[in-house]
Amino acid sequence: MIDINEIVETIMQMEADDIEHIVSAVRNRREMLSIKAKAQFRIGDRVKFFSRRSQEEVEGTVDKINRKRIVVSVGAVSWTVPPTMLERIEQ
């Protein structure tokens, strides 16, 4: 298992160029994870996610799949949610 504390300590000792390389790698990995997560959903799927605004779990239906976010209809309200925050509800 990777020790996060060791990684943080190593980053704290790096020069600016090395940190930029790490930041680029993290961005690329996040984008790959988002693409993989987005591929799991189709329009009409029932999904749930945790709302930081209301501090509760919200359930809705996928209305649209955009390039970076998914539009989820919850009653009369639409939310744009990152695909990594969504979980499909099995019907």
N, C-alpha and C positions, 0 to 999 in steps of 0.2 A: 504494500500500500504506500502511496505517496504521502510524505510528511509535508503538509502545507506550511508549517512553521519554517522548515528548512528552505522551501521555495521563497518565502517572504524574506528571509534573511539574505538569501543569495541576491534577490532583486534589490534589496537595500544597498548592496555593495557594488551594483552595476553602474556603468557609465551611461550617459544619455542615449548613445547610439544603440547599445544593447537593449535598453528599456524600450525604445521605439520598435525594435525587432520583436520583442515580447508582446507589446501592445498589438502589433499587426497580426501576430499569430493568434492572439485571443480573439480579435475581431473576426478573423477568418473562421475560427472554430465555432464561434457563436452563429455566424451566418450558415455554416453547414448544419448545425443542430436545428436551426430555424427551418431550413429547407426540408430536412428530414421530418420534422414535426408537422409541417404544413402538408406534406404529402399524405398524411394519415387521415385527413379530413376531406369531406365532400359536402357540397351544398345540400342542406336538409338534415345533416347529422345533428343529433341532440348532444349538446356539450355542457360542461360545467367549468367554472373557474372561480378562484377566490378574488373577491373585490377588495382592494385595499381601501377604497373610498368608504364602502359601507361595512367593511370588516366581516363579511359573510360570504358564503358560497352562493353563486348565482348560476342558474340553469337557463339555457336558451337554445336557439336553433341557428346553425350556420346559414347565413344569407348570401355571403359573398367572400371569395378568397382573393385578397389583394396580394401584391408582391411581398410585402413584409408583415401584414396583419390580416386578421380574419374578422369580418363583420358578423357579430352575433346579435340576433334579435331576441330581446327579452321583453315580452309583452309589446308595448308601444314604443319601447326605447331600443336603440341600436348601440352596441358597444363595439369599439375596435380593439381587438385583443391580440397580443403576440401569440403565435401558435404554440410556443413552448409553455404558455400558461394554461392551455386548454386541455381538458380530459374528456374523451368521448364517453357518453352515457350509453351503456348497452341496453337495447330495447327488448 
